[in-house]
Each structure stands twice: as C-alpha cells, then as structure tokens.
Amino acid sequence: MRCDYPVFDLDVTYWTDNQFYSRGDYMWDVKKLWELSKDLPVYDIPLFSLQTDQALWDGADTFMGMLRHCKLINQADLRHPIILDSDGHIADGRHRLGKALMLGRSTIPAKRLISMPDPDYVMVDGEVVKFEADE
C-alpha cells in the first residue's frame, strides 16, 4: 500500500524578490543598492572583520522559515560580492556570508557604499511609510 504524503513548500521566490535593508528606522530596497554599487570596486574582505551578531532574518523564527533560509544559503552564489553600507555593515549578502563561513573560507568579495542614498521607507509610530525627502 502506497501513501502519498504532501511535500513541504520551500519556495523562496517572495524573499528573493522583496529584499530590504534596515538600519534603525530606515529601509532601503536592496535592488536600488545593487544599482548604486554596480561600478564600485570589489575587495576581498576577511570574514572575521564582518559583523556576524546581527538579528536573524524575518521569517527565520519558525522551523520552516529557518529551512527556507538554509535553502537560500545553499543557493548563494559566492561570485557575487556582498554589499556593505557606508558604515561597513552588511546591507546585502548575509546568505553568501553564511555559505562562505560554512565552507571554511577566510574572505568574501565585497563592495562598500561610500554614502547611503535617501531611504525608501521609514518606520513612523510602528508603521512602515514611504520616505519623503524634505525639499
């Protein structure tokens, strides 16, 4: 007798298409940061110099959420540099950093933004709202 059990869905499309970097109450669309960093030089950054005590990703607080992030770490392409913000914090690339650490690497390619653009969103009274620059 055969029983077909359902397969868990580990689809990560939503997370890979909707990425934001937060610093304090400000949020940036990661696609915008990729565009801004496209012409910046790539450096090999020692892994020990990167901040690794950041809070986990959104959605990683359940077992299935953690598994989705494990899948993203496994799929991470280390040929693409991580992006550091103007203060040297990881704005994009924590899955790549995780993969590099698990593979025993000592460095990772990185680009560092010289300055941060205006954020895309800001947290106001617990609500995320579109950022409006003062004119």
N, CA, C and O atoms as CSV, one atom per row, in Angstrom:
chain,resi,resn,atom,element,x,y,z
A,1,MET,N,N,0.838,-1.170,0.000
A,1,MET,CA,C,0.000,0.000,0.000
A,1,MET,C,C,0.892,1.246,0.000
A,1,MET,O,O,1.821,1.354,0.801
A,2,ARG,N,N,0.608,2.156,-0.881
A,2,ARG,CA,C,1.406,3.368,-1.024
A,2,ARG,C,C,0.609,4.567,-0.537
A,2,ARG,O,O,-0.587,4.694,-0.799
A,3,CYS,N,N,1.299,5.437,0.174
A,3,CYS,CA,C,0.649,6.649,0.683
A,3,CYS,C,C,1.448,7.851,0.195
A,3,CYS,O,O,2.645,7.959,0.461
A,4,ASP,N,N,0.789,8.741,-0.511
A,4,ASP,CA,C,1.472,9.947,-0.998
A,4,ASP,C,C,1.284,11.080,-0.002
A,4,ASP,O,O,0.204,11.657,0.117
A,5,TYR,N,N,2.349,11.379,0.700
A,5,TYR,CA,C,2.311,12.475,1.661
A,5,TYR,C,C,2.590,13.791,0.949
A,5,TYR,O,O,3.305,13.816,-0.052
A,6,PRO,N,N,2.037,14.874,1.454
A,6,PRO,CA,C,2.315,16.166,0.819
A,6,PRO,C,C,3.787,16.547,1.009
A,6,PRO,O,O,4.426,16.165,1.989
A,7,VAL,N,N,4.290,17.289,0.067
A,7,VAL,CA,C,5.662,17.781,0.134
A,7,VAL,C,C,5.607,19.208,0.643
A,7,VAL,O,O,4.789,20.007,0.188
A,8,PHE,N,N,6.485,19.526,1.593
A,8,PHE,CA,C,6.529,20.891,2.105
A,8,PHE,C,C,7.031,21.838,1.032
A,8,PHE,O,O,7.937,21.504,0.269
A,9,ASP,N,N,6.443,23.011,0.979
A,9,ASP,CA,C,6.823,24.029,0.010
A,9,ASP,C,C,7.937,24.891,0.593
A,9,ASP,O,O,7.720,25.621,1.559
A,10,LEU,N,N,9.104,24.807,0.017
A,10,LEU,CA,C,10.229,25.652,0.430
A,10,LEU,C,C,10.504,26.722,-0.623
A,10,LEU,O,O,11.654,27.082,-0.872
A,11,ASP,N,N,9.441,27.221,-1.234
A,11,ASP,CA,C,9.585,28.271,-2.240
A,11,ASP,C,C,10.121,29.534,-1.577
A,11,ASP,O,O,9.586,29.986,-0.565
A,12,VAL,N,N,11.166,30.094,-2.143
A,12,VAL,CA,C,11.794,31.290,-1.572
A,12,VAL,C,C,11.677,32.486,-2.519
A,12,VAL,O,O,12.349,33.499,-2.325
A,13,THR,N,N,10.832,32.372,-3.537
A,13,THR,CA,C,10.694,33.438,-4.529
A,13,THR,C,C,10.308,34.764,-3.904
A,13,THR,O,O,10.870,35.800,-4.258
A,14,TYR,N,N,9.353,34.748,-2.974
A,14,TYR,CA,C,8.918,36.001,-2.356
A,14,TYR,C,C,10.095,36.706,-1.695
A,14,TYR,O,O,10.266,37.915,-1.849
A,15,TRP,N,N,10.905,35.951,-0.960
A,15,TRP,CA,C,12.017,36.565,-0.239
A,15,TRP,C,C,13.087,37.090,-1.178
A,15,TRP,O,O,13.691,38.126,-0.902
A,16,THR,N,N,13.336,36.396,-2.283
A,16,THR,CA,C,14.389,36.854,-3.185
A,16,THR,C,C,13.931,38.034,-4.031
A,16,THR,O,O,14.762,38.785,-4.542
A,17,ASP,N,N,12.622,38.210,-4.186
A,17,ASP,CA,C,12.104,39.331,-4.979
A,17,ASP,C,C,11.781,40.562,-4.136
A,17,ASP,O,O,11.565,41.642,-4.687
A,18,ASN,N,N,11.745,40.421,-2.826
A,18,ASN,CA,C,11.348,41.519,-1.946
A,18,ASN,C,C,12.366,41.669,-0.820
A,18,ASN,O,O,12.115,41.280,0.321
A,19,GLN,N,N,13.509,42.237,-1.159
A,19,GLN,CA,C,14.562,42.368,-0.163
A,19,GLN,C,C,14.751,43.820,0.241
A,19,GLN,O,O,14.820,44.714,-0.602
A,20,PHE,N,N,14.833,44.034,1.548
A,20,PHE,CA,C,15.073,45.371,2.081
A,20,PHE,C,C,16.178,45.305,3.120
A,20,PHE,O,O,16.315,44.317,3.840
A,21,TYR,N,N,16.957,46.366,3.185
A,21,TYR,CA,C,17.980,46.507,4.211
A,21,TYR,C,C,17.500,47.558,5.189
A,21,TYR,O,O,17.100,48.652,4.790
A,22,SER,N,N,17.539,47.225,6.476
A,22,SER,CA,C,17.088,48.153,7.512
A,22,SER,C,C,18.273,48.598,8.363
A,22,SER,O,O,19.155,47.810,8.701
A,23,ARG,N,N,18.263,49.875,8.693
A,23,ARG,CA,C,19.241,50.426,9.630
A,23,ARG,C,C,18.484,51.428,10.486
A,23,ARG,O,O,18.093,52.497,10.017
A,24,GLY,N,N,18.281,51.062,11.756
A,24,GLY,CA,C,17.443,51.900,12.610
A,24,GLY,C,C,16.019,51.898,12.081
A,24,GLY,O,O,15.445,50.838,11.830
A,25,ASP,N,N,15.450,53.082,11.911
A,25,ASP,CA,C,14.083,53.203,11.411
A,25,ASP,C,C,14.011,53.337,9.893
A,25,ASP,O,O,12.928,53.542,9.344
A,26,TYR,N,N,15.140,53.225,9.213
A,26,TYR,CA,C,15.178,53.441,7.763
A,26,TYR,C,C,15.339,52.128,7.016
A,26,TYR,O,O,15.986,51.196,7.494
A,27,MET,N,N,14.726,52.071,5.809
A,27,MET,CA,C,14.763,50.864,4.984
A,27,MET,C,C,15.082,51.231,3.539
A,27,MET,O,O,14.570,52.215,3.005
A,28,TRP,N,N,15.947,50.414,2.911
A,28,TRP,CA,C,16.328,50.610,1.520
A,28,TRP,C,C,15.969,49.361,0.721
A,28,TRP,O,O,16.130,48.240,1.204
A,29,ASP,N,N,15.487,49.559,-0.493
A,29,ASP,CA,C,15.260,48.456,-1.420
A,29,ASP,C,C,16.638,47.972,-1.863
A,29,ASP,O,O,17.437,48.755,-2.375
A,30,VAL,N,N,16.915,46.691,-1.668
A,30,VAL,CA,C,18.238,46.150,-1.981
A,30,VAL,C,C,18.549,46.279,-3.471
A,30,VAL,O,O,19.709,46.460,-3.842
A,31,LYS,N,N,17.534,46.189,-4.329
A,31,LYS,CA,C,17.784,46.346,-5.774
A,31,LYS,C,C,18.379,47.715,-6.082
A,31,LYS,O,O,19.225,47.846,-6.967
A,32,LYS,N,N,17.931,48.741,-5.342
A,32,LYS,CA,C,18.486,50.084,-5.515
A,32,LYS,C,C,19.961,50.106,-5.088
A,32,LYS,O,O,20.789,50.745,-5.737
A,33,LEU,N,N,20.280,49.412,-4.007
A,33,LEU,CA,C,21.667,49.366,-3.535
A,33,LEU,C,C,22.560,48.621,-4.521
A,33,LEU,O,O,23.716,48.997,-4.711
A,34,TRP,N,N,22.033,47.558,-5.158
A,34,TRP,CA,C,22.804,46.855,-6.184
A,34,TRP,C,C,23.145,47.818,-7.322
A,34,TRP,O,O,24.282,47.868,-7.790
A,35,GLU,N,N,22.141,48.578,-7.756
A,35,GLU,CA,C,22.351,49.525,-8.858
A,35,GLU,C,C,23.393,50.576,-8.481
A,35,GLU,O,O,24.271,50.901,-9.281
A,36,LEU,N,N,23.293,51.102,-7.269
A,36,LEU,CA,C,24.245,52.118,-6.827
A,36,LEU,C,C,25.661,51.581,-6.677
A,36,LEU,O,O,26.623,52.342,-6.782
A,37,SER,N,N,25.801,50.303,-6.437
A,37,SER,CA,C,27.127,49.727,-6.211
A,37,SER,C,C,27.745,49.101,-7.458
A,37,SER,O,O,28.870,48.605,-7.402
A,38,LYS,N,N,27.035,49.116,-8.571
A,38,LYS,CA,C,27.489,48.348,-9.740
A,38,LYS,C,C,28.874,48.753,-10.240
A,38,LYS,O,O,29.601,47.904,-10.755
A,39,ASP,N,N,29.258,50.009,-10.106
A,39,ASP,CA,C,30.564,50.453,-10.599
A,39,ASP,C,C,31.620,50.572,-9.505
A,39,ASP,O,O,32.732,51.030,-9.767
A,40,LEU,N,N,31.286,50.166,-8.291
A,40,LEU,CA,C,32.259,50.239,-7.200
A,40,LEU,C,C,33.261,49.088,-7.298
A,40,LEU,O,O,32.928,48.016,-7.803
A,41,PRO,N,N,34.488,49.306,-6.817
A,41,PRO,CA,C,35.482,48.214,-6.849
A,41,PRO,C,C,35.109,47.089,-5.893
A,41,PRO,O,O,34.421,47.297,-4.894
A,42,VAL,N,N,35.582,45.891,-6.227
A,42,VAL,CA,C,35.359,44.709,-5.391
A,42,VAL,C,C,36.633,44.440,-4.598
A,42,VAL,O,O,37.736,44.435,-5.145
A,43,TYR,N,N,36.459,44.219,-3.298
A,43,TYR,CA,C,37.568,43.900,-2.406
A,43,TYR,C,C,37.317,42.552,-1.770
A,43,TYR,O,O,36.167,42.167,-1.557
A,44,ASP,N,N,38.388,41.826,-1.464
A,44,ASP,CA,C,38.248,40.615,-0.659
A,44,ASP,C,C,38.325,41.026,0.798
A,44,ASP,O,O,39.358,41.510,1.263
A,45,ILE,N,N,37.228,40.832,1.516
A,45,ILE,CA,C,37.105,41.247,2.912
A,45,ILE,C,C,37.297,40.019,3.811
A,45,ILE,O,O,36.662,38.990,3.581
A,46,PRO,N,N,38.155,40.109,4.824
A,46,PRO,CA,C,38.277,38.982,5.765
A,46,PRO,C,C,36.947,38.756,6.494
A,46,PRO,O,O,36.328,39.704,6.977
A,47,LEU,N,N,36.523,37.513,6.567
A,47,LEU,CA,C,35.245,37.196,7.209
A,47,LEU,C,C,35.238,37.599,8.683
A,47,LEU,O,O,34.203,38.004,9.210
A,48,PHE,N,N,36.380,37.490,9.343
A,48,PHE,CA,C,36.411,37.821,10.770
A,48,PHE,C,C,36.130,39.296,11.019
A,48,PHE,O,O,35.797,39.674,12.142
A,49,SER,N,N,36.258,40.141,9.990
A,49,SER,CA,C,36.043,41.581,10.176
A,49,SER,C,C,34.578,41.986,10.018
A,49,SER,O,O,34.223,43.137,10.275
A,50,LEU,N,N,33.730,41.052,9.598
A,50,LEU,CA,C,32.321,41.368,9.368
A,50,LEU,C,C,31.483,41.092,10.606
A,50,LEU,O,O,31.760,40.168,11.371
A,51,GLN,N,N,30.466,41.902,10.787
A,51,GLN,CA,C,29.574,41.749,11.927
A,51,GLN,C,C,28.687,40.523,11.714
A,51,GLN,O,O,27.936,40.453,10.742
A,52,THR,N,N,28.781,39.562,12.630
A,52,THR,CA,C,28.003,38.330,12.489
A,52,THR,C,C,27.021,38.136,13.640
A,52,THR,O,O,26.439,37.061,13.780
A,53,ASP,N,N,26.831,39.160,14.462
A,53,ASP,CA,C,25.913,39.018,15.593
A,53,ASP,C,C,24.600,39.770,15.371
A,53,ASP,O,O,23.916,40.139,16.326
A,54,GLN,N,N,24.258,39.992,14.101
A,54,GLN,CA,C,23.003,40.658,13.782
A,54,GLN,C,C,21.823,39.730,14.058
A,54,GLN,O,O,21.971,38.509,14.109
A,55,ALA,N,N,20.655,40.332,14.234
A,55,ALA,CA,C,19.430,39.543,14.415
A,55,ALA,C,C,19.199,38.689,13.171
A,55,ALA,O,O,19.628,39.033,12.070
A,56,LEU,N,N,18.513,37.570,13.377
A,56,LEU,CA,C,18.181,36.705,12.247
A,56,LEU,C,C,17.234,37.415,11.291
A,56,LEU,O,O,16.655,38.450,11.621
A,57,TRP,N,N,17.090,36.852,10.121
A,57,TRP,CA,C,16.205,37.387,9.104
A,57,TRP,C,C,14.754,37.298,9.545
A,57,TRP,O,O,14.393,36.492,10.402
A,58,ASP,N,N,13.930,38.148,8.939
A,58,ASP,CA,C,12.485,37.997,9.113
A,58,ASP,C,C,12.096,36.619,8.599
A,58,ASP,O,O,12.612,36.158,7.581
A,59,GLY,N,N,11.201,35.977,9.295
A,59,GLY,CA,C,10.727,34.668,8.857
A,59,GLY,C,C,11.588,33.510,9.313
A,59,GLY,O,O,11.249,32.358,9.043
A,60,ALA,N,N,12.700,33.778,10.000
A,60,ALA,CA,C,13.574,32.693,10.448
A,60,ALA,C,C,13.253,32.262,11.873
A,60,ALA,O,O,14.033,31.547,12.501
A,61,ASP,N,N,12.111,32.694,12.378
A,61,ASP,CA,C,11.748,32.381,13.749
A,61,ASP,C,C,10.895,31.114,13.869
A,61,ASP,O,O,10.445,30.773,14.963
A,62,THR,N,N,10.674,30.426,12.763
A,62,THR,CA,C,9.997,29.128,12.781
A,62,THR,C,C,10.908,28.111,12.113
A,62,THR,O,O,11.851,28.485,11.416
A,63,PHE,N,N,10.640,26.853,12.316
A,63,PHE,CA,C,11.467,25.808,11.719
A,63,PHE,C,C,11.447,25.895,10.197
A,63,PHE,O,O,12.497,25.839,9.558
A,64,MET,N,N,10.245,26.035,9.608
A,64,MET,CA,C,10.153,26.119,8.143
A,64,MET,C,C,10.826,27.390,7.629
A,64,MET,O,O,11.464,27.375,6.576
A,65,GLY,N,N,10.686,28.481,8.365
A,65,GLY,CA,C,11.360,29.705,7.970
A,65,GLY,C,C,12.866,29.544,7.982
A,65,GLY,O,O,13.552,30.016,7.075
A,66,MET,N,N,13.384,28.880,9.003
A,66,MET,CA,C,14.821,28.625,9.072
A,66,MET,C,C,15.260,27.751,7.900
A,66,MET,O,O,16.323,27.978,7.322
A,67,LEU,N,N,14.443,26.748,7.545
A,67,LEU,CA,C,14.788,25.879,6.416
A,67,LEU,C,C,14.823,26.656,5.104
A,67,LEU,O,O,15.669,26.399,4.249
A,68,ARG,N,N,13.905,27.605,4.947
A,68,ARG,CA,C,13.930,28.429,3.728
A,68,ARG,C,C,15.231,29.229,3.654
A,68,ARG,O,O,15.816,29.376,2.581
A,69,HIS,N,N,15.675,29.738,4.784
A,69,HIS,CA,C,16.942,30.477,4.784
A,69,HIS,C,C,18.126,29.540,4.547
A,69,HIS,O,O,19.100,29.936,3.907
A,70,CYS,N,N,18.061,28.308,5.051
A,70,CYS,CA,C,19.107,27.323,4.752
A,70,CYS,C,C,19.171,27.063,3.247
A,70,CYS,O,O,20.252,26.933,2.674
A,71,LYS,N,N,18.014,26.992,2.625
A,71,LYS,CA,C,17.970,26.787,1.175
A,71,LYS,C,C,18.625,27.967,0.461
A,71,LYS,O,O,19.379,27.775,-0.493
A,72,LEU,N,N,18.338,29.191,0.922
A,72,LEU,CA,C,18.951,30.369,0.306
A,72,LEU,C,C,20.467,30.379,0.513
A,72,LEU,O,O,21.207,30.796,-0.378
A,73,ILE,N,N,20.934,29.924,1.681
A,73,ILE,CA,C,22.376,29.831,1.913
A,73,ILE,C,C,22.981,28.829,0.938
A,73,ILE,O,O,24.016,29.107,0.331
A,74,ASN,N,N,22.351,27.667,0.779
A,74,ASN,CA,C,22.867,26.654,-0.150
A,74,ASN,C,C,22.896,27.162,-1.581
A,74,ASN,O,O,23.802,26.815,-2.337
A,75,GLN,N,N,21.915,27.985,-1.969
A,75,GLN,CA,C,21.837,28.502,-3.335
A,75,GLN,C,C,22.722,29.735,-3.556
A,75,GLN,O,O,22.915,30.157,-4.697
A,76,ALA,N,N,23.253,30.306,-2.493
A,76,ALA,CA,C,24.013,31.557,-2.601
A,76,ALA,C,C,25.198,31.391,-3.550
A,76,ALA,O,O,25.898,30.378,-3.527
A,77,ASP,N,N,25.403,32.405,-4.377
A,77,ASP,CA,C,26.491,32.405,-5.356
A,77,ASP,C,C,27.600,33.319,-4.847
A,77,ASP,O,O,27.456,34.541,-4.824
A,78,LEU,N,N,28.702,32.708,-4.442
A,78,LEU,CA,C,29.806,33.472,-3.859
A,78,LEU,C,C,30.582,34.290,-4.882
A,78,LEU,O,O,31.495,35.031,-4.516
A,79,ARG,N,N,30.237,34.167,-6.143
A,79,ARG,CA,C,30.881,35.026,-7.157
A,79,ARG,C,C,30.336,36.443,-7.110
A,79,ARG,O,O,30.975,37.372,-7.604
A,80,HIS,N,N,29.148,36.618,-6.513
A,80,HIS,CA,C,28.552,37.950,-6.402
A,80,HIS,C,C,28.987,38.578,-5.080
A,80,HIS,O,O,28.796,37.986,-4.019
A,81,PRO,N,N,29.568,39.771,-5.141
A,81,PRO,CA,C,30.039,40.389,-3.892
A,81,PRO,C,C,28.893,40.791,-2.978
A,81,PRO,O,O,27.796,41.119,-3.432
A,82,ILE,N,N,29.171,40.758,-1.682
A,82,ILE,CA,C,28.215,41.294,-0.733
A,82,ILE,C,C,28.301,42.816,-0.814
A,82,ILE,O,O,29.283,43.361,-1.317
A,83,ILE,N,N,27.276,43.496,-0.322
A,83,ILE,CA,C,27.275,44.964,-0.307
A,83,ILE,C,C,27.312,45.423,1.138
A,83,ILE,O,O,26.485,45.017,1.955
A,84,LEU,N,N,28.280,46.272,1.444
A,84,LEU,CA,C,28.385,46.872,2.763
A,84,LEU,C,C,27.847,48.285,2.696
A,84,LEU,O,O,28.053,48.987,1.706
A,85,ASP,N,N,27.154,48.705,3.750
A,85,ASP,CA,C,26.667,50.087,3.779
A,85,ASP,C,C,27.832,51.033,4.067
A,85,ASP,O,O,28.974,50.593,4.202
A,86,SER,N,N,27.548,52.300,4.158
A,86,SER,CA,C,28.616,53.291,4.343
A,86,SER,C,C,29.302,53.151,5.707
A,86,SER,O,O,30.398,53.679,5.897
A,87,ASP,N,N,28.678,52.453,6.653
A,87,ASP,CA,C,29.296,52.200,7.957
A,87,ASP,C,C,29.994,50.851,8.023
A,87,ASP,O,O,30.571,50.506,9.055
A,88,GLY,N,N,29.953,50.081,6.938
A,88,GLY,CA,C,30.600,48.771,6.899
A,88,GLY,C,C,29.735,47.613,7.345
A,88,GLY,O,O,30.234,46.497,7.491
A,89,HIS,N,N,28.438,47.851,7.566
A,89,HIS,CA,C,27.519,46.774,7.932
A,89,HIS,C,C,26.988,46.097,6.665
A,89,HIS,O,O,26.927,46.719,5.605
A,90,ILE,N,N,26.611,44.842,6.778
A,90,ILE,CA,C,26.144,44.089,5.611
A,90,ILE,C,C,24.751,44.560,5.217
A,90,ILE,O,O,23.785,44.351,5.950
A,91,ALA,N,N,24.655,45.198,4.053
A,91,ALA,CA,C,23.373,45.654,3.518
A,91,ALA,C,C,22.737,44.560,2.661
A,91,ALA,O,O,21.513,44.468,2.580
A,92,ASP,N,N,23.555,43.742,2.030
A,92,ASP,CA,C,23.065,42.608,1.249
A,92,ASP,C,C,24.156,41.557,1.224
A,92,ASP,O,O,25.320,41.866,0.972
A,93,GLY,N,N,23.777,40.307,1.486
A,93,GLY,CA,C,24.748,39.231,1.342
A,93,GLY,C,C,24.924,38.336,2.554
A,93,GLY,O,O,25.911,37.604,2.628
A,94,ARG,N,N,23.999,38.370,3.511
A,94,ARG,CA,C,24.179,37.514,4.685
A,94,ARG,C,C,24.061,36.026,4.352
A,94,ARG,O,O,24.685,35.201,5.020
A,95,HIS,N,N,23.274,35.665,3.337
A,95,HIS,CA,C,23.231,34.256,2.935
A,95,HIS,C,C,24.574,33.856,2.323
A,95,HIS,O,O,25.063,32.753,2.568
A,96,ARG,N,N,25.174,34.753,1.526
A,96,ARG,CA,C,26.503,34.475,0.966
A,96,ARG,C,C,27.549,34.389,2.069
A,96,ARG,O,O,28.437,33.538,2.025
A,97,LEU,N,N,27.441,35.274,3.060
A,97,LEU,CA,C,28.358,35.220,4.193
A,97,LEU,C,C,28.212,33.885,4.923
A,97,LEU,O,O,29.208,33.254,5.274
A,98,GLY,N,N,26.976,33.460,5.148
A,98,GLY,CA,C,26.742,32.174,5.803
A,98,GLY,C,C,27.366,31.028,5.035
A,98,GLY,O,O,27.967,30.133,5.629
A,99,LYS,N,N,27.228,31.046,3.714
A,99,LYS,CA,C,27.803,29.977,2.891
A,99,LYS,C,C,29.320,30.005,2.981
A,99,LYS,O,O,29.951,28.958,3.132
A,100,ALA,N,N,29.912,31.187,2.890
A,100,ALA,CA,C,31.369,31.302,2.967
A,100,ALA,C,C,31.883,30.784,4.314
A,100,ALA,O,O,32.892,30.081,4.367
A,101,LEU,N,N,31.190,31.132,5.394
A,101,LEU,CA,C,31.593,30.652,6.723
A,101,LEU,C,C,31.493,29.134,6.814
A,101,LEU,O,O,32.397,28.483,7.336
A,102,MET,N,N,30.390,28.563,6.305
A,102,MET,CA,C,30.209,27.116,6.383
A,102,MET,C,C,31.205,26.363,5.511
A,102,MET,O,O,31.549,25.218,5.805
A,103,LEU,N,N,31.674,27.007,4.429
A,103,LEU,CA,C,32.665,26.366,3.560
A,103,LEU,C,C,34.090,26.550,4.070
A,103,LEU,O,O,35.033,26.022,3.480
A,104,GLY,N,N,34.252,27.291,5.156
A,104,GLY,CA,C,35.580,27.481,5.724
A,104,GLY,C,C,36.421,28.519,5.007
A,104,GLY,O,O,37.647,28.514,5.122
A,105,ARG,N,N,35.771,29.412,4.264
A,105,ARG,CA,C,36.514,30.475,3.573
A,105,ARG,C,C,37.045,31.481,4.578
A,105,ARG,O,O,36.534,31.585,5.692
A,106,SER,N,N,38.070,32.218,4.183
A,106,SER,CA,C,38.604,33.258,5.073
A,106,SER,C,C,38.251,34.661,4.586
A,106,SER,O,O,38.332,35.621,5.352
A,107,THR,N,N,37.859,34.785,3.316
A,107,THR,CA,C,37.480,36.088,2.759
A,107,THR,C,C,36.232,35.942,1.905
A,107,THR,O,O,35.813,34.838,1.559
A,108,ILE,N,N,35.648,37.099,1.574
A,108,ILE,CA,C,34.479,37.127,0.680
A,108,ILE,C,C,34.577,38.400,-0.147
A,108,ILE,O,O,34.997,39.435,0.371
A,109,PRO,N,N,34.193,38.347,-1.436
A,109,PRO,CA,C,34.185,39.577,-2.240
A,109,PRO,C,C,33.126,40.546,-1.724
A,109,PRO,O,O,32.020,40.139,-1.368
A,110,ALA,N,N,33.475,41.827,-1.687
A,110,ALA,CA,C,32.543,42.832,-1.162
A,110,ALA,C,C,32.727,44.163,-1.871
A,110,ALA,O,O,33.802,44.486,-2.376
A,111,LYS,N,N,31.641,44.922,-1.889
A,111,LYS,CA,C,31.644,46.315,-2.337
A,111,LYS,C,C,31.131,47.141,-1.173
A,111,LYS,O,O,30.271,46.689,-0.416
A,112,ARG,N,N,31.659,48.359,-1.028
A,112,ARG,CA,C,31.204,49.217,0.074
A,112,ARG,C,C,30.676,50.529,-0.478
A,112,ARG,O,O,31.359,51.235,-1.220
A,113,LEU,N,N,29.447,50.835,-0.098
A,113,LEU,CA,C,28.848,52.106,-0.493
A,113,LEU,C,C,29.578,53.243,0.218
A,113,LEU,O,O,29.897,53.141,1.402
A,114,ILE,N,N,29.834,54.301,-0.500
A,114,ILE,CA,C,30.535,55.455,0.071
A,114,ILE,C,C,29.584,56.265,0.940
A,114,ILE,O,O,29.961,56.742,2.010
A,115,SER,N,N,28.369,56.415,0.479
A,115,SER,CA,C,27.333,57.101,1.262
A,115,SER,C,C,26.011,56.396,0.987
A,115,SER,O,O,25.859,55.700,-0.017
A,116,MET,N,N,25.074,56.586,1.879
A,116,MET,CA,C,23.770,55.955,1.720
A,116,MET,C,C,22.818,56.924,1.029
A,116,MET,O,O,22.789,58.112,1.353
A,117,PRO,N,N,22.041,56.415,0.079
A,117,PRO,CA,C,21.016,57.265,-0.545
A,117,PRO,C,C,19.883,57.500,0.452
A,117,PRO,O,O,19.851,56.889,1.521
A,118,ASP,N,N,18.964,58.378,0.101
A,118,ASP,CA,C,17.764,58.518,0.917
A,118,ASP,C,C,17.102,57.148,1.022
A,118,ASP,O,O,17.085,56.397,0.047
A,119,PRO,N,N,16.562,56.816,2.181
A,119,PRO,CA,C,15.884,55.517,2.315
A,119,PRO,C,C,14.613,55.481,1.468
A,119,PRO,O,O,14.093,56.515,1.050
A,120,ASP,N,N,14.134,54.276,1.231
A,120,ASP,CA,C,12.875,54.111,0.505
A,120,ASP,C,C,11.685,54.179,1.454
A,120,ASP,O,O,10.611,54.654,1.087
A,121,TYR,N,N,11.890,53.700,2.677
A,121,TYR,CA,C,10.824,53.670,3.676
A,121,TYR,C,C,11.385,54.066,5.027
A,121,TYR,O,O,12.593,54.007,5.254
A,122,VAL,N,N,10.503,54.468,5.912
A,122,VAL,CA,C,10.867,54.820,7.277
A,122,VAL,C,C,9.780,54.312,8.211
A,122,VAL,O,O,8.603,54.272,7.852
A,123,MET,N,N,10.188,53.926,9.413
A,123,MET,CA,C,9.234,53.470,10.426
A,123,MET,C,C,8.782,54.687,11.222
A,123,MET,O,O,9.599,55.404,11.800
A,124,VAL,N,N,7.464,54.911,11.245
A,124,VAL,CA,C,6.882,56.033,11.988
A,124,VAL,C,C,5.762,55.480,12.860
A,124,VAL,O,O,4.774,54.953,12.349
A,125,ASP,N,N,5.917,55.600,14.163
A,125,ASP,CA,C,4.910,55.102,15.120
A,125,ASP,C,C,4.533,53.647,14.851
A,125,ASP,O,O,3.358,53.284,14.903
A,126,GLY,N,N,5.543,52.813,14.561
A,126,GLY,CA,C,5.306,51.395,14.347
A,126,GLY,C,C,4.785,51.031,12.973
A,126,GLY,O,O,4.519,49.857,12.714
A,127,GLU,N,N,4.633,51.999,12.085
A,127,GLU,CA,C,4.151,51.754,10.724
A,127,GLU,C,C,5.243,52.077,9.714
A,127,GLU,O,O,5.976,53.053,9.871
A,128,VAL,N,N,5.348,51.250,8.676
A,128,VAL,CA,C,6.303,51.495,7.597
A,128,VAL,C,C,5.626,52.414,6.578
A,128,VAL,O,O,4.561,52.093,6.050
A,129,VAL,N,N,6.264,53.575,6.306
A,129,VAL,CA,C,5.715,54.520,5.332
A,129,VAL,C,C,6.798,54.893,4.339
A,129,VAL,O,O,7.989,54.850,4.648
A,130,LYS,N,N,6.365,55.260,3.134
A,130,LYS,CA,C,7.287,55.700,2.093
A,130,LYS,C,C,8.021,56.936,2.583
A,130,LYS,O,O,7.410,57.851,3.135
A,131,PHE,N,N,9.330,56.961,2.381
A,131,PHE,CA,C,10.150,58.084,2.823
A,131,PHE,C,C,9.931,59.266,1.894
A,131,PHE,O,O,9.979,59.122,0.673
A,132,GLU,N,N,9.694,60.416,2.465
A,132,GLU,CA,C,9.527,61.671,1.716
A,132,GLU,C,C,10.670,62.597,2.122
A,132,GLU,O,O,10.739,63.031,3.272
A,133,ALA,N,N,11.561,62.899,1.191
A,133,ALA,CA,C,12.684,63.783,1.480
A,133,ALA,C,C,12.185,65.221,1.620
A,133,ALA,O,O,11.302,65.663,0.885
A,134,ASP,N,N,12.763,65.931,2.572
A,134,ASP,CA,C,12.432,67.356,2.706
A,134,ASP,C,C,12.962,68.091,1.490
A,134,ASP,O,O,14.112,67.898,1.097
A,135,GLU,N,N,12.161,68.903,0.913
A,135,GLU,CA,C,12.578,69.640,-0.306
A,135,GLU,C,C,13.050,71.007,0.061
A,135,GLU,O,O,13.441,71.780,-0.813
